[in-house]
Amino acid sequence: MADNKELVAYIMEQLSGLGEIRNIPMMGGYIFYYRERIFGGIYESGFMVKVTEASKKYMPDSEPEAPYEGAKPMLPVTIIDNKQLLQEMVAAMYPELPERKPRKK
């Protein structure tokens, strides 16, 4: 796989139609936010998203797996090259994602 920075740039381009997408580097990978809710990230095994009804519907072929030891299972993204479907899936996931916890002061 291309290095993570190239993958991040590609994913950001694929999701550019949504706006309000951002990512932050974390533990050698990246966490992706849509409208300030975490929907997925880049891990050792590649780009993965949270398991939601929408992500299962858009990627019925994707089997949940833990992105790293001790993590909740996530779905490897199988539609990364389909810009339209990828954007639709992330938008459909939004209402199913937990709101960001406020930072403690």
MODELLER restraints for C-alpha pairs under 7 A, 6 or more apart:
rsr = mdl.restraints
at = mdl.atoms
rsr.add(forms.Gaussian(group=physical.xy_distance, feature=features.Distance(at['CA:14:A'], at['CA:83:A']), mean=5.03, stdev=0.5))
rsr.add(forms.Gaussian(group=physical.xy_distance, feature=features.Distance(at['CA:15:A'], at['CA:83:A']), mean=6.82, stdev=0.5))
rsr.add(forms.Gaussian(group=physical.xy_distance, feature=features.Distance(at['CA:15:A'], at['CA:87:A']), mean=5.64, stdev=0.5))
rsr.add(forms.Gaussian(group=physical.xy_distance, feature=features.Distance(at['CA:18:A'], at['CA:87:A']), mean=6.54, stdev=0.5))
rsr.add(forms.Gaussian(group=physical.xy_distance, feature=features.Distance(at['CA:20:A'], at['CA:34:A']), mean=5.76, stdev=0.5))
rsr.add(forms.Gaussian(group=physical.xy_distance, feature=features.Distance(at['CA:20:A'], at['CA:35:A']), mean=5.20, stdev=0.5))
rsr.add(forms.Gaussian(group=physical.xy_distance, feature=features.Distance(at['CA:21:A'], at['CA:33:A']), mean=5.63, stdev=0.5))
rsr.add(forms.Gaussian(group=physical.xy_distance, feature=features.Distance(at['CA:21:A'], at['CA:34:A']), mean=4.69, stdev=0.5))
rsr.add(forms.Gaussian(group=physical.xy_distance, feature=features.Distance(at['CA:21:A'], at['CA:35:A']), mean=6.55, stdev=0.5))
rsr.add(forms.Gaussian(group=physical.xy_distance, feature=features.Distance(at['CA:22:A'], at['CA:32:A']), mean=5.86, stdev=0.5))
rsr.add(forms.Gaussian(group=physical.xy_distance, feature=features.Distance(at['CA:22:A'], at['CA:33:A']), mean=5.30, stdev=0.5))
rsr.add(forms.Gaussian(group=physical.xy_distance, feature=features.Distance(at['CA:22:A'], at['CA:34:A']), mean=6.74, stdev=0.5))
rsr.add(forms.Gaussian(group=physical.xy_distance, feature=features.Distance(at['CA:23:A'], at['CA:30:A']), mean=6.27, stdev=0.5))
rsr.add(forms.Gaussian(group=physical.xy_distance, feature=features.Distance(at['CA:23:A'], at['CA:31:A']), mean=5.38, stdev=0.5))
rsr.add(forms.Gaussian(group=physical.xy_distance, feature=features.Distance(at['CA:23:A'], at['CA:32:A']), mean=4.36, stdev=0.5))
rsr.add(forms.Gaussian(group=physical.xy_distance, feature=features.Distance(at['CA:23:A'], at['CA:33:A']), mean=5.99, stdev=0.5))
rsr.add(forms.Gaussian(group=physical.xy_distance, feature=features.Distance(at['CA:24:A'], at['CA:30:A']), mean=5.47, stdev=0.5))
rsr.add(forms.Gaussian(group=physical.xy_distance, feature=features.Distance(at['CA:24:A'], at['CA:31:A']), mean=5.41, stdev=0.5))
rsr.add(forms.Gaussian(group=physical.xy_distance, feature=features.Distance(at['CA:24:A'], at['CA:32:A']), mean=6.78, stdev=0.5))
rsr.add(forms.Gaussian(group=physical.xy_distance, feature=features.Distance(at['CA:25:A'], at['CA:31:A']), mean=6.40, stdev=0.5))
rsr.add(forms.Gaussian(group=physical.xy_distance, feature=features.Distance(at['CA:29:A'], at['CA:42:A']), mean=5.16, stdev=0.5))
rsr.add(forms.Gaussian(group=physical.xy_distance, feature=features.Distance(at['CA:29:A'], at['CA:43:A']), mean=5.12, stdev=0.5))
rsr.add(forms.Gaussian(group=physical.xy_distance, feature=features.Distance(at['CA:30:A'], at['CA:41:A']), mean=5.24, stdev=0.5))
rsr.add(forms.Gaussian(group=physical.xy_distance, feature=features.Distance(at['CA:30:A'], at['CA:42:A']), mean=5.00, stdev=0.5))
rsr.add(forms.Gaussian(group=physical.xy_distance, feature=features.Distance(at['CA:31:A'], at['CA:40:A']), mean=6.09, stdev=0.5))
rsr.add(forms.Gaussian(group=physical.xy_distance, feature=features.Distance(at['CA:31:A'], at['CA:41:A']), mean=4.22, stdev=0.5))
rsr.add(forms.Gaussian(group=physical.xy_distance, feature=features.Distance(at['CA:31:A'], at['CA:42:A']), mean=6.56, stdev=0.5))
rsr.add(forms.Gaussian(group=physical.xy_distance, feature=features.Distance(at['CA:32:A'], at['CA:38:A']), mean=5.76, stdev=0.5))
rsr.add(forms.Gaussian(group=physical.xy_distance, feature=features.Distance(at['CA:32:A'], at['CA:39:A']), mean=6.09, stdev=0.5))
rsr.add(forms.Gaussian(group=physical.xy_distance, feature=features.Distance(at['CA:32:A'], at['CA:40:A']), mean=5.29, stdev=0.5))
rsr.add(forms.Gaussian(group=physical.xy_distance, feature=features.Distance(at['CA:32:A'], at['CA:41:A']), mean=5.16, stdev=0.5))
rsr.add(forms.Gaussian(group=physical.xy_distance, feature=features.Distance(at['CA:33:A'], at['CA:39:A']), mean=5.82, stdev=0.5))
rsr.add(forms.Gaussian(group=physical.xy_distance, feature=features.Distance(at['CA:36:A'], at['CA:100:A']), mean=6.65, stdev=0.5))
rsr.add(forms.Gaussian(group=physical.xy_distance, feature=features.Distance(at['CA:37:A'], at['CA:97:A']), mean=6.49, stdev=0.5))
rsr.add(forms.Gaussian(group=physical.xy_distance, feature=features.Distance(at['CA:37:A'], at['CA:98:A']), mean=6.76, stdev=0.5))
rsr.add(forms.Gaussian(group=physical.xy_distance, feature=features.Distance(at['CA:37:A'], at['CA:99:A']), mean=5.81, stdev=0.5))
rsr.add(forms.Gaussian(group=physical.xy_distance, feature=features.Distance(at['CA:37:A'], at['CA:100:A']), mean=5.69, stdev=0.5))
rsr.add(forms.Gaussian(group=physical.xy_distance, feature=features.Distance(at['CA:39:A'], at['CA:49:A']), mean=5.63, stdev=0.5))
rsr.add(forms.Gaussian(group=physical.xy_distance, feature=features.Distance(at['CA:39:A'], at['CA:50:A']), mean=5.70, stdev=0.5))
rsr.add(forms.Gaussian(group=physical.xy_distance, feature=features.Distance(at['CA:39:A'], at['CA:97:A']), mean=6.91, stdev=0.5))
rsr.add(forms.Gaussian(group=physical.xy_distance, feature=features.Distance(at['CA:40:A'], at['CA:48:A']), mean=5.48, stdev=0.5))
rsr.add(forms.Gaussian(group=physical.xy_distance, feature=features.Distance(at['CA:40:A'], at['CA:49:A']), mean=3.85, stdev=0.5))
rsr.add(forms.Gaussian(group=physical.xy_distance, feature=features.Distance(at['CA:40:A'], at['CA:50:A']), mean=5.65, stdev=0.5))
rsr.add(forms.Gaussian(group=physical.xy_distance, feature=features.Distance(at['CA:41:A'], at['CA:47:A']), mean=5.72, stdev=0.5))
rsr.add(forms.Gaussian(group=physical.xy_distance, feature=features.Distance(at['CA:41:A'], at['CA:48:A']), mean=5.56, stdev=0.5))
rsr.add(forms.Gaussian(group=physical.xy_distance, feature=features.Distance(at['CA:41:A'], at['CA:49:A']), mean=6.41, stdev=0.5))
rsr.add(forms.Gaussian(group=physical.xy_distance, feature=features.Distance(at['CA:42:A'], at['CA:48:A']), mean=6.22, stdev=0.5))
rsr.add(forms.Gaussian(group=physical.xy_distance, feature=features.Distance(at['CA:43:A'], at['CA:67:A']), mean=6.03, stdev=0.5))
rsr.add(forms.Gaussian(group=physical.xy_distance, feature=features.Distance(at['CA:45:A'], at['CA:67:A']), mean=6.81, stdev=0.5))
rsr.add(forms.Gaussian(group=physical.xy_distance, feature=features.Distance(at['CA:47:A'], at['CA:76:A']), mean=6.06, stdev=0.5))
rsr.add(forms.Gaussian(group=physical.xy_distance, feature=features.Distance(at['CA:47:A'], at['CA:77:A']), mean=5.81, stdev=0.5))
rsr.add(forms.Gaussian(group=physical.xy_distance, feature=features.Distance(at['CA:48:A'], at['CA:74:A']), mean=6.03, stdev=0.5))
rsr.add(forms.Gaussian(group=physical.xy_distance, feature=features.Distance(at['CA:48:A'], at['CA:75:A']), mean=5.26, stdev=0.5))
rsr.add(forms.Gaussian(group=physical.xy_distance, feature=features.Distance(at['CA:48:A'], at['CA:76:A']), mean=4.31, stdev=0.5))
rsr.add(forms.Gaussian(group=physical.xy_distance, feature=features.Distance(at['CA:48:A'], at['CA:77:A']), mean=5.27, stdev=0.5))
rsr.add(forms.Gaussian(group=physical.xy_distance, feature=features.Distance(at['CA:49:A'], at['CA:74:A']), mean=5.62, stdev=0.5))
rsr.add(forms.Gaussian(group=physical.xy_distance, feature=features.Distance(at['CA:49:A'], at['CA:75:A']), mean=5.30, stdev=0.5))
rsr.add(forms.Gaussian(group=physical.xy_distance, feature=features.Distance(at['CA:49:A'], at['CA:76:A']), mean=6.59, stdev=0.5))
rsr.add(forms.Gaussian(group=physical.xy_distance, feature=features.Distance(at['CA:49:A'], at['CA:77:A']), mean=6.68, stdev=0.5))
rsr.add(forms.Gaussian(group=physical.xy_distance, feature=features.Distance(at['CA:50:A'], at['CA:74:A']), mean=4.94, stdev=0.5))
rsr.add(forms.Gaussian(group=physical.xy_distance, feature=features.Distance(at['CA:50:A'], at['CA:75:A']), mean=6.24, stdev=0.5))
rsr.add(forms.Gaussian(group=physical.xy_distance, feature=features.Distance(at['CA:51:A'], at['CA:74:A']), mean=5.44, stdev=0.5))
rsr.add(forms.Gaussian(group=physical.xy_distance, feature=features.Distance(at['CA:51:A'], at['CA:75:A']), mean=5.95, stdev=0.5))
rsr.add(forms.Gaussian(group=physical.xy_distance, feature=features.Distance(at['CA:52:A'], at['CA:93:A']), mean=6.58, stdev=0.5))
rsr.add(forms.Gaussian(group=physical.xy_distance, feature=features.Distance(at['CA:52:A'], at['CA:96:A']), mean=6.56, stdev=0.5))
rsr.add(forms.Gaussian(group=physical.xy_distance, feature=features.Distance(at['CA:54:A'], at['CA:89:A']), mean=6.21, stdev=0.5))
rsr.add(forms.Gaussian(group=physical.xy_distance, feature=features.Distance(at['CA:54:A'], at['CA:92:A']), mean=5.78, stdev=0.5))
rsr.add(forms.Gaussian(group=physical.xy_distance, feature=features.Distance(at['CA:54:A'], at['CA:93:A']), mean=5.32, stdev=0.5))
rsr.add(forms.Gaussian(group=physical.xy_distance, feature=features.Distance(at['CA:55:A'], at['CA:89:A']), mean=6.15, stdev=0.5))
rsr.add(forms.Gaussian(group=physical.xy_distance, feature=features.Distance(at['CA:55:A'], at['CA:93:A']), mean=6.57, stdev=0.5))
rsr.add(forms.Gaussian(group=physical.xy_distance, feature=features.Distance(at['CA:58:A'], at['CA:89:A']), mean=6.14, stdev=0.5))
rsr.add(forms.Gaussian(group=physical.xy_distance, feature=features.Distance(at['CA:59:A'], at['CA:78:A']), mean=6.50, stdev=0.5))
rsr.add(forms.Gaussian(group=physical.xy_distance, feature=features.Distance(at['CA:62:A'], at['CA:75:A']), mean=5.98, stdev=0.5))
rsr.add(forms.Gaussian(group=physical.xy_distance, feature=features.Distance(at['CA:62:A'], at['CA:76:A']), mean=6.12, stdev=0.5))
rsr.add(forms.Gaussian(group=physical.xy_distance, feature=features.Distance(at['CA:62:A'], at['CA:78:A']), mean=6.54, stdev=0.5))
rsr.add(forms.Gaussian(group=physical.xy_distance, feature=features.Distance(at['CA:63:A'], at['CA:75:A']), mean=6.11, stdev=0.5))
rsr.add(forms.Gaussian(group=physical.xy_distance, feature=features.Distance(at['CA:64:A'], at['CA:73:A']), mean=5.37, stdev=0.5))
rsr.add(forms.Gaussian(group=physical.xy_distance, feature=features.Distance(at['CA:64:A'], at['CA:74:A']), mean=5.09, stdev=0.5))
rsr.add(forms.Gaussian(group=physical.xy_distance, feature=features.Distance(at['CA:64:A'], at['CA:75:A']), mean=4.61, stdev=0.5))
rsr.add(forms.Gaussian(group=physical.xy_distance, feature=features.Distance(at['CA:65:A'], at['CA:73:A']), mean=4.57, stdev=0.5))
rsr.add(forms.Gaussian(group=physical.xy_distance, feature=features.Distance(at['CA:65:A'], at['CA:74:A']), mean=5.44, stdev=0.5))
rsr.add(forms.Gaussian(group=physical.xy_distance, feature=features.Distance(at['CA:65:A'], at['CA:75:A']), mean=6.38, stdev=0.5))
rsr.add(forms.Gaussian(group=physical.xy_distance, feature=features.Distance(at['CA:66:A'], at['CA:72:A']), mean=5.71, stdev=0.5))
rsr.add(forms.Gaussian(group=physical.xy_distance, feature=features.Distance(at['CA:66:A'], at['CA:73:A']), mean=4.00, stdev=0.5))
rsr.add(forms.Gaussian(group=physical.xy_distance, feature=features.Distance(at['CA:66:A'], at['CA:74:A']), mean=5.86, stdev=0.5))
rsr.add(forms.Gaussian(group=physical.xy_distance, feature=features.Distance(at['CA:67:A'], at['CA:73:A']), mean=6.71, stdev=0.5))
rsr.add(forms.Gaussian(group=physical.xy_distance, feature=features.Distance(at['CA:67:A'], at['CA:74:A']), mean=6.60, stdev=0.5))
rsr.add(forms.Gaussian(group=physical.xy_distance, feature=features.Distance(at['CA:79:A'], at['CA:85:A']), mean=6.94, stdev=0.5))
rsr.add(forms.Gaussian(group=physical.xy_distance, feature=features.Distance(at['CA:79:A'], at['CA:86:A']), mean=6.13, stdev=0.5))
rsr.add(forms.Gaussian(group=physical.xy_distance, feature=features.Distance(at['CA:80:A'], at['CA:86:A']), mean=6.30, stdev=0.5))
